[in-house]
């Protein structure tokens, strides 16, 4: 019996060692690849940037000159737990400066002193402590005091000890404008944002991810745009915080889009959007938004129907809200003079997250795509008979708001998304 137990322990330790080695090899391979070529998710950003800027103009802050030690078990632990390099995050602490990544023309812009007040809503679940506090401290230090109504932190039932008493203690030091809401059960990002919005009193809701760092003069351009049109929803340019080094790098000006799988992607800006005396400071019409970072007038958010509360966890809500904004009388723009850095985490999607994403996406398809939902199901036919819950309330909302058709959206907002099924005819050559 003992020999069997010893053999099991031996095989178990060998498997764990092999698994650890494979993960470390993947991380090192991934990092070395990124030294030679950009990650696929950033390839368009780099191509567009190189077409419009000289490489030496790219603002970048080097965090460390040392090579990353892939044999450090703390590095592996950080990536497995948080999706980025927690070792460097702890070294950075809760405050740091970041390079001003705005175009120089933005320096010449001036904004009114009297702007709408802003409630910043940051939802988190098991976030790395220093990264969360850097998000908060960047908002506190780079936002004009008179327009910052409050920062609302929504803890979605985190399990990490650092996010309990230790977080309470640190927030007490800056408690003046901070509200901390702790969910009694796991709600997911979508419903947590709705909980945060219900506690807000500012004129404008600004949603941030919990692994961001805002840049200089980031909020004024967003508030100014909404002050001129309360039905305008606005996003900053999302700069890149490298998940390995935590270097902050400027991103090019791109717009949000999606494909017929309803997967969000970045898209190049159309020439007629940049042919203007304002040049790289001109607001850019965007068919969709990434969803993690944006600003919307609080009353308009409520009038528009907030989020679909029957969506689970996260995923799909950004495309759904983008369609609802455009089709129901609003506008969605990227504001180039507003910059916010964001960590793109390396995280595997478990079965629960995948199931939620499918369900959420199907709700978007059946409420908003009209006859064009066949374009989606041609790509993913196995989802045609998957359950997506009751959508009656969202269909009624669309009627109540007097929203336009998806055909109108294709014609007026996103004609580049050419259908390959139209009035029953299939044409694979038209698929983009």
N, C-alpha and C positions, 0 to 999 in steps of 0.2 A: 504493500500500500504506500509506504514511504517513498519507494523508488518511483512509483507512478506520479506522486505529488511532486517530487523533485524534477521529473521529466517535464511535467506540465509547467512548472515554474521556469525551467530552462528554456523551453520553447516559447513561453510567453515573453520572457526577457529578450530573446532573440528577435521575436516579431516586433516588439516595441522599439528595439534598437534599429532594426531595418526600417521601420516606419519613420522614425525620427531622422535617420540618414536621408531617406527619400525626400522628406519635407525640407530639410536643410539644403539638399541638392537643388530642389525646385526653387527655393528662395534665391540661392546664389545664381542659378542659371537665369532666373527672371531678372535679377539685378544686373548681371553682365550684359544681357540682351538690351536692357534699357540704356546702357552706356553706348551701344552701337546704333540703336534705332528706337524710336518712340514706341510706347505701347500702342496697341491697336486703337484703344479708346481715345488716344491723344493724337493719332497720326494726322487727322484732318486739321487739328489745331496747329500743329507744327508746320504743315504745308502752307496753310493760309498765312501764318505768321511770317514765314520765310519769304513769301511773295510780297509782303507789305512793309517789312522791317529789315534792318541789318541785324545779323545775329549778335553783334557786340552791344546792341542797344537793349537786349533782353535783360530786364532787371531780375537779378537772382541773388538770394542771400545764401551764402555757404555756411552751413551749420557746423560742419566738422571737416577737417582735412584728412582725418584718419580713415583708412579703409574699414568697411563694416566687417566685424568679426562674426562670421557665420557659425563659428563653433561655440559662441556664447549661448548657453541654454536660456538665458533671460530674453534673448532676441527671439528665439523660437516661441517661447511662452507668450511674449507680447503679440506676435503675429497671430498665434492661434486664438488668443483671447480677444484682441482688439482689432486685428486686421492691418496693423501698421507697427512701426518701430517704437515701442513703448520705452525702450532704453533711452533713446534720444529725447523723447518727450519728457521723461523725468528730468533729464539733464537741462532741458530748456526751462523747466519750471512753469509758472503760471503767467509770466509776463515776458514779452519780447517785442522788439521792433521788427517791422517788415518793410521791404522796399516799396516805395511809391510806384505803382505799376500803371498809373494813368498816363494817357497821352498828354504831351505838354500843352495842347490846346485847352485841356480841362483846367489847367492852372489859372487860366484867364477868366473862367466862369465864376460869377457871383450869384449867390442865392439870397432870397429875402430872409430877414431875421425871423419874421413871423411865418412859420410853416405849421402844417398839421402836426399834432403830437403823435408819437409812435410807441406802440407796445411791442417789444421784441419777444417773440415766443420761441423757446428752445426746448425741444423734447429730447429726452435721452433715455437710453436703456443700456446698462452695463458699460457706459463710456469710460475711457481711461481718464483718471482724475485730473491730471495736469492739462490734458487736451480740452476737457470741459471748462476748466477754470480759465484757460487761455481764451476760449471763445467769449466767456463773460467779460474778462478783463479787457479784451480788445474793444468790445462794445462800450464799456465804461470809459475807456481812455480816449476813444476816437469818435465819440458821438457828442454833439453839443448838448449840454445839460438841460437847456430850456426846452428842447424838443423830445427828450427821452422821458416818456411818461413812466415806463417801468420795464423791467426784464422779468418775464414769467418763465420759470423753469418747471417743466413737467417731467417728473420721474415716473417712468412707466414700469413700476415695480422692479427696480434694479435689485440685484442680489449681491453686488460687490460691496464689501465692508467700507471701502473708501468713500462710497457715495451715500453713506448714512451719517453717523455722528461727525466724522471728519469734514464732510461737505457742509453740514449745518454750521460747524464752527467757523469755517472760512467765509461762508456767506454772511455770518453775523458781522464781520468786519466791514462789509459793504451793503448792509441790509437795507439802507435807505430806499432804494428803488427796486429791490428784488423781492419777488414772490416765488416761493417754492411750493409746488403742488405735488403731492405724492399719490399716485393712483393706488387704490386698494387692490386692484387686480390688473393683470397685463391687458392693456387695451390695444396696443399697436400704435404706430406712428399716426395714422389717420385720425382715429378717435382721440388720441392724446392731443393732437393739434386743436381739435374741436373743444376739448376741455380747456386748453390754454386760452383759446379765443373767447370762451364764455366768461373768463375771469378778467378779460382785458377792458381797459377804460380809455385807451388812446384812440385818436382819430383814425390811425392807420395801424394795421397788423403787419408786422414784419416777421416772417418765418425764417429761422436759421437752423441748419443742422448743428449738432453738438460738437462737431469737429471742424470748426471754421475759425478764421481770423479776419476781421474786417479791416479794410485799408483806410487811408486818409480820405476825409470828405466823402465817405461812402453813402451816408444816409440822406444828406441834403438833396442830391439829384433825384432820388427816388420820391421823396416827399414833395418836391417841387413839381414833378410830373403829375402826381396824383392831385395836387392842389389845383392844377389847371384843368383836370378832367377826372372826376371821381370814379368814372368807369374804366379808367386806364389801370391795368395791372402791370407791374414793372419788376424786372429782374436785373441784378447787377451782372457784369461780366465775371464769370467764376474762374478765378486764378487757381493754379495747381500748387498744392502742398504735397510734396513727394512723400509717399508712404514709407520709403526706406530711409531717406535722409532728413525729411521734414523741411527741406529747402523750399522757399516760396518763389515761384516762377510766374511771370506774367503770361496770361493767355491771350491769343488773338481775339478779335471781335468776331464772334460767330452767333448764329441764331439757332434756336431749338427746332427740331423736326422729329418725325417718326416714319417708320415704314409700315407696310401692310400687315406686319406682325404686331403692330402697335408698340414696337420697341423704340424707345427714345434714342435719338442720335443728334450729334451736332452737325450743322450744315453751314456751308459757306454763305456769306452775306451777298445778296444780289447787288449788282453794280448800281442800279438806280437808287438803292438805299444809301450809298456812300457818295454819289455825285451831288454834292451839296457844299455850300460855303462852310458849314459846320464840320465837314469832313468826318474824322474819326470820333467826334463827340456827338454826332447826330443819333437820336434814338432809332433803334432798329426794330421794324415789325417782325415778330417772331410767331410762326405757326404754333409752336408749343414751348413749354418750359420744362426744365429738368425737375422742378418741383421742390427741391430742397431749400432754395433760397429765393424768396420773392416778397413783394409788398403789395397790399391791397387795402383799400379803404374799409374800415370795420363794418360800416353800415351796408356797403355794397357786398361784402363777403356774406353777410346775413341775407340780404335781398336775393343774392344769386343762389342761395341754397347751401352755403358752406361746402362740406364734403359729403360724399355718399357714406353715411354712417354704417351701412351694411357691408362696406368693403372691410377686409381683414388686414391686419398688420400694415403692410405698405406695398406699393407697386400698382401702377395703372392709374392712380389718383391724379398724377400730374397731367397725363394725356386727357383724362376725363374733364378736369378743370379747365384745361386749355381750350378744348372744344366748346365747353359751356360758355366760357368768356366770349369767344369770337361769335358763336352762333346765336348768342342771346343778347347781343347789343353792346358788348364791351370790346376792349382792345388789349393786346398783350405786346409789350415792348421790352427789348433789352436796352438798358441805359449805359452806354460805354464809359461814362465818367464815374460810375459807381463800380467799385472793385471789392470782391470778397474772396479770400483764399479758402480752399476746401480740400480736405484729405479724401482721396478716392481709396477706400479700404479694399484690401484683398480678403474677401470672405466667401466661403462656399455657401450656397443656398441649400438649406436642409429641406426635407420633404414638406414641412409645415409652411415654410416661406414659398416654396414652389406652388403649393396648392392654393395659397392665398393669392399669389400673383395671377394664376390662371383664372380663378373665380372673379377677381377684380377686373381683369381684362375683358372677360366675357360680359360683365355688366356694362362696360363701356360700349362694347360692340352692339349689344342688343338695345341700348337706349339711344345711341347717337349716330350709328353708321347707316341707318336706313337700308336702302337696297344694296349699298356697297359692302354690307357685312359679308357677302359672298367672296369678296376679295381677301378678307381675313381667313375665311374657312378654306379657301383654296390652298392657302399656305399651311393651315393647321387643321386639316379635316377631322382629326381624331378628337377635336374639342367641340364638334358640332352638337353633340348630345350630352355634354357635361353640364351638370346643374350649376346655376349661378344665383339662385335665390330669387326672392320676390323683388321685381323692379317697378312695381306699380307706382310707388311714391315718386320715383325719379322720372318716370314717364309723365306723370301728372305735373311735376315741377316744370318739365320742358314745355308742356302745353301752357301752363300758367305764365311762364316768362315770355311766351310768344316767340320761341326760338326758331331760327331759320333751319333749312335742310342741310344735310351734309353735302349735297350737291352745291349749294351756295358756298359752303366752306371751301370746297375744292376749286370752284370758279374764282373766288375773290381773295382767299387767304393763302391757299397752298396748292396752286395749280401744278406745281412740280411733282406732286404725288399723283402720277397718272394712273388711272385704273386700268387693269388688264382684263376686267370684266365690266362691260358697260351695256346696259339694256339687253342682257342675256348673251352677248357675244364675247367670246374669249379671244384675247390677243396677247400671247405671252411676250411679244416684242415690245409691248408698251409698259412692261413692268419696270419700275425704278426701285 
